[in-house]
Amino acid sequence: MASKLVEYKGWVAGVNNIAPDVDLPTDQYGRVIALRDAVNVDILTSGDVRRRKGVRQVIQDTNAHSVFANETVMIWATPNAMRVADSNLTVKTVLMNAKLAKPISYVTVNGRTYFSNEYINGIINADGTYEPWGIQPPAVAPTISGAAGNRQYQLTCTFVTYTGEESGAPIGNTISCGDIPTISVSNIPQSTDPRVVATRLYVTNIDGSIFYRAADVPVGTTSVSLNGFFAAGATLKTQFMVPPPPGQLVEYNNGVIFIASGSTIYHTQPLRYGVYKPDDNFYMYSERVTLLKAVPDGFFVGAEQIYFMSGAATGEVNQAQITQGRAVEGAHCELPNTEDVMFVTERGFMRGSSGGQVSNLTEKQIALNFYTRGALGYSEVNGHKTVIGIFGESKPNPAIAEDFSEL
């Protein structure tokens, strides 16, 4: 074989694993300025190479996975436990459950971190404590009775926590009373959730269908008497709603939390993250959803291809196809000091912006193997900004050049 003497003087073109070795980019002097691959180094804008700093283990936990951190806590799981560490790296176990073995997705909203995988979900508060996501609603409305009459009234109820969070409500029971009702309420449901402090009763007006808040009955009280009209109370907003289902991905956008479960995206009620309407609050795709990443005016969805959805939080949904190719599940992150996001598809690293704008940062010179799962993280060290990806479960990509060398 013929040989060629090559002088290396910096790699300002970065990594290129697509072009044949004889076609790697060169500078004006014929010097190669691209690498096939670079391991544990950063390629600076100047083309110089800098070794990355080493790492050291600060917490040891067998089979740990799904690590997440925000300003107050670090969270991760093992096959049967969820753990939290504070800024002093003090570790505590907050939940034990074998359903935690699957990869977990997280999103922080107002200091509370909502987590989910395909089998279990929950919340980690800013102080590192765990609580369930949502409140199981009463199974049935209370029993009601009253003086006979020809006016109809309905009564139903919700559970209310000490923070004011409210559950869904079942179908109401109906009673006929006079123009000014006196209603005896018994068998008031009791919650087993220790967060619940009261059962909230709602009653309709004369022959009406809108429920109004009538009374908060403390835990342990199973019967009360209601008198008069209740139209001055707040209206019921959560009838027939239930806690959100678990799913492989969670994301927040404009006052709503979205949950990808299989090939369906469910969403909570606006500013009521503990409830959703099972018969209405969802969008379906033909394949498993592997991307759910928000920008200010919408979010990117990856299923059989990549879409951009806007208006989902207001009900005025508009969805457009952005690009072909499937997204790598879990491989996404925010880009600090911007409103943009990064995610990975079969075609490379994509930068997404408001309005569904995307740019492929790597397709022209880097081919990735075909991955089914991954994770992205943003790093900034000594002024050098990078997005680092970790991938698994791969299949080879024939677009990658066969000749190969490592630095």
Secondary structure as the mmCIF struct_conf table of DSSP 4:
data_model
#
loop_
_struct_conf.conf_type_id
_struct_conf.id
_struct_conf.beg_label_comp_id
_struct_conf.beg_label_asym_id
_struct_conf.beg_label_seq_id
_struct_conf.end_label_comp_id
_struct_conf.end_label_asym_id
_struct_conf.end_label_seq_id
TURN_TY1_P TURN_TY1_P1 VAL A 12 ALA A 13
STRN STRN1 VAL A 15 VAL A 15
BEND BEND1 ASN A 17 ALA A 19
HELX_RH_3T_P HELX_RH_3T_P1 ASP A 21 ASP A 23
BEND BEND2 LEU A 24 LEU A 24
STRN STRN2 THR A 26 THR A 26
TURN_TY1_P TURN_TY1_P2 GLN A 28 TYR A 29
BEND BEND3 GLY A 30 GLY A 30
STRN STRN3 VAL A 32 VAL A 32
STRN STRN4 LEU A 35 LEU A 35
BEND BEND4 ARG A 36 ARG A 36
BEND BEND5 VAL A 39 ASN A 40
STRN STRN5 VAL A 41 ILE A 43
TURN_TY1_P TURN_TY1_P3 THR A 45 SER A 46
BEND BEND6 GLY A 47 GLY A 47
STRN STRN6 VAL A 49 ARG A 51
HELX_LH_PP_P HELX_LH_PP_P1 ARG A 52 LYS A 53
BEND BEND7 VAL A 58 VAL A 58
TURN_TY1_P TURN_TY1_P4 THR A 62 ASN A 63
STRN STRN7 HIS A 65 ALA A 69
BEND BEND8 GLU A 71 THR A 72
STRN STRN8 MET A 74 THR A 78
TURN_TY1_P TURN_TY1_P5 PRO A 79 ASN A 80
STRN STRN9 ALA A 81 ALA A 85
TURN_TY1_P TURN_TY1_P6 SER A 87 ASN A 88
STRN STRN10 VAL A 91 MET A 96
HELX_RH_3T_P HELX_RH_3T_P2 ALA A 98 ALA A 101
BEND BEND9 LYS A 102 LYS A 102
STRN STRN11 SER A 105 VAL A 109
TURN_TY1_P TURN_TY1_P7 ASN A 110 GLY A 111
STRN STRN12 ARG A 112 SER A 116
BEND BEND10 GLU A 118 TYR A 119
STRN STRN13 ASN A 121 ILE A 124
TURN_TY1_P TURN_TY1_P8 ALA A 126 ASP A 127
BEND BEND11 GLY A 128 GLY A 128
STRN STRN14 TYR A 130 GLU A 131
BEND BEND12 TRP A 133 GLY A 134
HELX_LH_PP_P HELX_LH_PP_P2 GLN A 136 PRO A 138
BEND BEND13 ALA A 139 VAL A 140
HELX_LH_PP_P HELX_LH_PP_P3 ALA A 141 PRO A 142
STRN STRN15 THR A 143 GLY A 146
BEND BEND14 ASN A 150 ASN A 150
STRN STRN16 ARG A 151 THR A 161
TURN_TY1_P TURN_TY1_P9 TYR A 162 THR A 163
STRN STRN17 GLU A 166 GLU A 166
STRN STRN18 ALA A 169 ALA A 169
HELX_LH_PP_P HELX_LH_PP_P4 ILE A 171 GLY A 172
STRN STRN19 ASN A 173 CYS A 177
BEND BEND15 ASP A 179 ILE A 180
STRN STRN20 THR A 182 SER A 186
BEND BEND16 ASN A 187 ASN A 187
TURN_TY1_P TURN_TY1_P10 PRO A 194 ARG A 195
STRN STRN21 VAL A 196 THR A 204
TURN_TY1_P TURN_TY1_P11 ILE A 206 ASP A 207
STRN STRN22 PHE A 211 PRO A 218
TURN_TY1_P TURN_TY1_P12 VAL A 219 GLY A 220
STRN STRN23 VAL A 224 ASN A 227
BEND BEND17 GLY A 228 GLY A 228
TURN_TY1_P TURN_TY1_P13 ALA A 231 ALA A 232
BEND BEND18 GLY A 233 GLY A 233
HELX_LH_PP_P HELX_LH_PP_P5 ALA A 234 ALA A 234
STRN STRN24 THR A 235 THR A 235
HELX_LH_PP_P HELX_LH_PP_P6 LEU A 236 LEU A 236
STRN STRN25 GLN A 239 GLN A 239
TURN_TY1_P TURN_TY1_P14 PHE A 240 PHE A 240
STRN STRN26 VAL A 242 VAL A 242
HELX_LH_PP_P HELX_LH_PP_P7 PRO A 243 PRO A 246
BEND BEND19 GLN A 248 GLN A 248
STRN STRN27 LEU A 249 ASN A 253
TURN_TY1_P TURN_TY1_P15 ASN A 254 GLY A 255
STRN STRN28 VAL A 256 SER A 261
TURN_TY1_P TURN_TY1_P16 GLY A 262 SER A 263
STRN STRN29 THR A 264 HIS A 267
HELX_LH_PP_P HELX_LH_PP_P8 THR A 268 THR A 268
STRN STRN30 GLN A 269 GLN A 269
TURN_TY1_P TURN_TY1_P17 PRO A 270 LEU A 271
STRN STRN31 ARG A 272 ARG A 272
TURN_TY1_P TURN_TY1_P18 TYR A 273 GLY A 274
STRN STRN32 TYR A 276 TYR A 276
TURN_TY1_P TURN_TY1_P19 PRO A 278 ASP A 280
BEND BEND20 ASN A 281 ASN A 281
STRN STRN33 PHE A 282 MET A 284
BEND BEND21 SER A 286 GLU A 287
STRN STRN34 LEU A 291 VAL A 295
TURN_TY1_P TURN_TY1_P20 PRO A 296 ASP A 297
STRN STRN35 GLY A 298 GLY A 302
BEND BEND22 ALA A 303 GLN A 305
STRN STRN36 ILE A 306 SER A 310
BEND BEND23 GLY A 311 GLY A 311
TURN_TY1_P TURN_TY1_P21 ALA A 312 GLY A 315
STRN STRN37 ASN A 318 THR A 323
BEND BEND24 GLN A 324 GLY A 325
HELX_LH_PP_P HELX_LH_PP_P9 ARG A 326 ARG A 326
STRN STRN38 ALA A 327 GLU A 334
TURN_TY1_P TURN_TY1_P22 PRO A 336 ASN A 337
BEND BEND25 THR A 338 GLU A 339
STRN STRN39 VAL A 341 THR A 345
TURN_TY1_P TURN_TY1_P23 GLU A 346 ARG A 347
STRN STRN40 GLY A 348 SER A 353
HELX_RH_3T_P HELX_RH_3T_P3 SER A 354 GLY A 356
STRN STRN41 GLN A 357 ASN A 360
BEND BEND26 LEU A 361 THR A 362
TURN_TY1_P TURN_TY1_P24 GLU A 363 GLN A 365
STRN STRN42 PHE A 370 VAL A 381
TURN_TY1_P TURN_TY1_P25 ASN A 382 GLY A 383
STRN STRN43 HIS A 384 LYS A 395
TURN_TY1_P TURN_TY1_P26 PRO A 398 ALA A 399
BEND BEND27 ILE A 400 ILE A 400
BEND BEND28 GLU A 402 GLU A 402
#
